[in-house]
Amino acid sequence: MAFTFSKPSEEYKLVVLVRNDLKMGKGKIAAQVAHAAVECALFAEKKNKKAFDAWHSSGQAKIVLRVDSMEELDEYRKIASSSGIHIAVITDAGRTQIAPGTTTCMGLGPAPVSELDKITGELKML
């Protein structure tokens, strides 16, 4: 079920939470974040056009934040899911630095900035 937005004129963003405990290289992080952003955007374009259009027309803001463990990432997954915000959990294929099937990051949104800030506002930038 897509999140119902009450303020269509509000700014939208997409947030990606990256596991800091995996100690991925910069290129690996960039690729994983790109996977999450693409998955979230494609989902929104098909299933929540209003959110996609609001996000796309306002500059497609993408914010990358860090979490310290899989357990912490899972807590944010539960909170976002219960809030009706779309999530995209990214697991690695295991071709380079990370073991196959390892969850590396999670995309949230696109959604109103105010809604995402309620969930991730205390996290630090990567």
Salt bridges, closest charged atoms under 4 A:
ASP21 OD2 - ARG19 NH2 2.74
ASP53 OD1 - LYS49 NZ 3.23
ASP74 OD1 - ARG77 NE 2.66
ASP74 OD2 - LYS78 NZ 3.67
GLU75 OE2 - LYS78 NZ 3.75
ASP92 OD1 - LYS28 NZ 2.65
GLU115 OE2 - LYS118 NZ 3.17
ASP117 OD1 - LYS13 NZ 2.58
